[in-house]
Amino acid sequence: MMKTVLTLFVLTASPVAAQQFSLPQGCEGYLTIQSTSCSVSHYFTCDGDSNGEQRRATMDEEGLSYVGRISGEAEWLESFHLRSGHTERLSDATTDSMSMSELLANDIDTWDFVTESREIGTSQYVGFDRLTGETVEIDGVTLRRTEYALTAYDAAGTEMWKSEGAEFVSDEWRMFIGGISSYITSDDRFDSDDTPVEFIFPDEPGFLSVNPKFGCGVEMSSIDTNDAQLIQANY
């Protein structure tokens, strides 16, 4: 089913002239977020989704860049990266799943999960999310501040890269929302700021807009753009 949904996204989301992102049949959007990093994300659910599952599609200046599905515990079930053309799916080999419930109850959630990809192979992600105890209001929406750290390994157990940063959590939507992140390899470091600026709901101007509004045309990284995309494509 995911392959079909992704194909529909590619076909319906590409014409910028339409000015509005077209969700596949059987899907309903509930939120659009405009972020600092020249990106706009649309959050939605589809027929057949269960147990609090939800999906996200993110667009940048070049068009659709990412489509993903998470569980009701905010663990990544499936991710499709259009720039690199690869898909990652959560593996049954995961030993410690991400848990929004544990994070909200204990202020910290550790995890150790594995994804499988036909294109790039098996990857392991080990790390934690922690609530800082601070809240912030952005565009009328109250969010909890978090900090995180992770290390990514390949199938042989060799470290590929690390990431650390500060994000946000929504209790209501049970999901993470991007913030300031650093992706670190043995050779360099890439810093990004995905902090939300606007939260747009159905029937409000800009809902499902295909056009990112903030931070466009700004040089984002300290390393080559192609390298940055490859790092981001693995998470």
C-alpha positions, 0 to 999 in steps of 0.5 A: 500500500505504501508504494501506491501512496508514494506513487500518487504523491509523486504524481499529484504533488509535482505541479507547483502551479496548483499551489495546493498539495493533493493528498491521495484518495482516502487520506485527510490532512489535519495540519500544515507546518511552515518551518524556518528551513524553507520547508513545509510539511503536511500531516495526515491520516489515511484509510486503513491506518490504525492505532494512531498511525499518521503520515507526513509529506515534506516539501522544499524549494525543489518540490516533494522531498520526503514521505513518512509514516509513524506509529501512535508512539511516534516511532518511524515505521516507513520513510521514503526519501525522494532525493536519494530514491530509497525507502526505509522500513522498521525491522522486526529486529528492533530491540528497543522501540521509540515510545512517546508514552515512555518519554512523556511519563519518564522525561526520557526515552532510549531506543535501539531500532533497526531499519531495512532498505532494499536500496541502502541495506540495514541500518541501526539507530541507537540513542535517546530523546529527553524532555528538558522541562521547558515549554514554548508557544509558537503561533499559538501552539504549546510544545515541549522542548526536547533534546536528543542524540543518536548514532547510526551504524551500518549492517556490519556495526560500523558507525556511519554518522551521529546526530544531536539537537533540540526538537519539540514534542506535541502532546496532542498530536503525539509526534516530534516536530523539528528543531535545531539539529547537527549531523556529524560524520568523521569528516565534517558537520552539517547544522540545520534549523527546522524550527516551526514558524506557522501552524496552519489548520484546515480552512485556514489560508496556506493549508496544504500549500506547496510553497515553503515561506521561510528561510528560502535561498539561504545557505544552510550548511557548512559542507557540500549540499550533496553530502548534506542530502545524503546524511539527511536521507539516512534519517 
